Amino acid sequence: MFSSHGPSVRELAVQGLSSVERGYDLLAPKFDHTPFRTPDRMLDAVEETLAQTGGTFGSGLDVCCGTGAGTAMLRRLCRDRITGVDLSAGMLARARRAHADDARVDFVRADARALPPELADRYDLAVSFGAFGHFLPPERPALFSGVHAALRAGGVFAFPIGAPLPPGSPVWWAATGFDAVMRLRNAVWRPPFVMYYRTFPLGGVRADLHAAGFTVETVPLAHFGRQPDGTPRWRLVLARRPL
């Protein structure tokens, strides 16, 4: 799962015993060589689907941008300003280095649960990849309300979401086991490191998006096929701020 350029077991242990912010500061130099980075296959699928459903966009916002993988996608989809937001200064430093050749791109250090007021009403497309496990369910309303405020009327908040894991399958046991270990770790160790795999179900997410003022639709990400019952393995959530 990790390349020879990725973090060692010791480095991962130190990260896991740190806060989320400090942990990602430590991981940043090697993050792109870990399986935690969103795969290019997913980024390509989302980009193609957004291009088909919305064409091109004006300004773009990458929420919890990390080292800027999603920002690169926004550079191709958006004509105007692009902003990446992340809590980790280390991750932002890597993102700035990766996108230093584009004057349209800027990065802001901020908590996604409390986006700066100067970002309000400035974007036509917001995306986020691989970050929602860092937010507990009670924190989603603040997260979604902030993105809603950052979008212009008619703007879209887009992110992929996977189908529910089949109960009892190996991947279900792996995710359930990981979440249990994280809950135990956070019960006995401070500061907490919030990262869970089974706290972002589509039903609850849709309800919280509606409560934040979005209209919500989903479209299949065809690249990933369908499950035996015919439902998509992955969907793209398109949450729109109404006109």
N, C-alpha and C positions, 0 to 999 in steps of 0.2 A: 504493500500500500504506500510505502514511503520510498522515495528515491534516495540515492546515496548523498544527495545534497540536502535532504530533509533533516529535521531535528532528531537528536538521540533520545533514547528512553529517559535518560536523566533530565534532559531539557524539557520533555513533555511533562514529567512529574513535577518539575519546578513550576511550569506554567499552570498545571492543574491545581496547584496549591496556592496560587496567587488569585487576586481579583481578576475579573474579566478584563478590565483595562490594562492592568500590569501584565497579565498573561499574554495578551496579544501584542503588547509592546515587545515582550521577550521573543515571541514567535515570529514577529514580522519579517526579519531577514530571511527566514526559510519557509514562510507561509506558502509561497507559490509552488513549493516542492512537496506539499502535503495533500492528502485527499480531502482536506477541509476546504480548499479552494474550489469554487463552483466549476465543474468541468466545462470545457469549451463546447462540448456537444449540447449541454443545456443552454448555454448562452446563445449558441447558433439557432437552436430551436425557438427560443423566445424572440430573438431578433427577427427571424423569418416570419413568425406569427404576428408580431407587432407591425411589421412592414406591410403584411397582407391586410390587417384589420384597420390600420390607421395611417398608412403611408409614411410621410415624414412629419416630424414634430418641430416645434420651436425650441424651447429651453427644456433641459433635462436635469433631473435630480436623482442621484444614486444614494439611497438611504442605507447606512451601514456599509459603506463602499469598500472597506478593507483596503487591499492593495490596488484596487481600481480595475478589476476584471470587468465588472458591469459598466464602469465608466467608459471603457473602450467601445462597448456596444453602443452607448449613448452618443459617442462621437460620430458614429456612422448613421444613427437614426435622427439626430437633432441638428438643426441648422444654426442655432444660436448658443446662448450661454449653457454651460454644463457645470453642475456643482456636485461634488462628492462630500458626504458627511459621515464622520466616524468618531467614536470616542477615543480610539487609540492613536496617540501621537506617532507611535512607531509605524503603524499601518499607513497612516497618512503620509509619512515621509517617503515610504516606498511608492505610494500612489503618485505623489508629486513628481518623483523621479521618473516614473514610467510615462507620464503625460506632460513632461516639461516642454514638448515641442508644439503644444496647442494652446494658443493664448486664450481660447474660449473657455478653458477648463480651470476651475479653481476648487480648492478643498477647504472645508470648514471643520474644525474640531468641535463637536457638540454631542450631547446625549440625544438620541433619536426620540426619546420620550419628552423632550423639551427643546424642539427646534428653535433657533434664534428668530426673533420677530422680523428681522430684515430679510428672511427667506420667504415671507408670506406673499402669496398671490403672484408668484414669479415664474411658475413652471407649467409646462404643458404635459410632461410625462415624468412620472417618478417610478423607479424600479427598486427592487431589493432582492438580494440573493443570499440564501444560506444563513441568515441572521436571526430568524424568528425564534429559534430555540433559546436565545438569550433573553427573551421577554416572557415573564410569567403571565398567565391569562389575565389577571387583574391589571396588568400594565398595557394591554393591547389598546384600550380606549384612548389613552394619552398618545400612544404611538400613531394610531390611525387619525386622530383629530389633528395632530401636528402636520401629517402629510396632507390631509384635506386642506388645511389652511395654506400650505405652501403652493398648492395647485391653483391655477386660474380656473375660472368657470369653464367646464367642458374638458378639463384636464383628466388624465388617466393615471391611476396607480396600478402597476402591473407587477405580478410576481407568480412564480410557479408553485404549485402545491401538489404533492403526491397523493395517490389513492391510499385509503386506510390499509395498513399492513394486515395480511391474513392472520388471524389469531392462531398461535401455535406454530407458525412457520419459523424457520431459523432466523430470518431477519426480524420477525416480531420479538422473539426471545432475546436477540441481541440488543434491540432498541429498549425493550423493557428492562433488561438487566443493566444497561448503561444508565438509564434514568434512575433506577433504584440505587445504584452506586453513587450517583451524583447527589441524590437526596440524603443519603447517609453521610457523604462527605460534607455537605452543607450544614447538616445537623450538628457535626462535631468539630468543624474547623472554620475559622474566620481568617480572612474575609471570604464570603461565598463566591463560588464560580457558577453562575447560572448558565446551564446549557442542557436542554432536554430535547428529546426527539419526538415525544408523544404529547405535546401540549399545544398543538396548532391544528386542530381538526377543522375541516372546511365549514361544518355547520356553525360552530362557535365563531369562527373568523368572519363568516358572512354576516352573522347577527351583529358583531361589533362594527363591521364596516358600515352597515345600514345605520346603526346608532350614531356613527360619526358623520353621517350625511351623504354617504356614497350610494349610488346605484351600483349593482353588482351583477356581472355575468361571468361565465367561464367558457373557455374554448379549449378543445383537446389539443395537446401537443403531440401531433401525429407521429413525430420521430420516435416516440417511445412505445407505440403500439397500444394494444388494449388487453385487458384482463380476460380470463376465460368467460366471465359473465357479460363481456362486451363493453364495460365501462373503461374510460381512458386510464392508463397507468399514471399519467401526469396531465394536469390541466394548467392553463394560464388564467389566473384571476385578473379580470379587468374591472377595477373599481373606479367609477367615474364621478367627478364632482359635477353635479347638474348645472346646466346653463341657468 
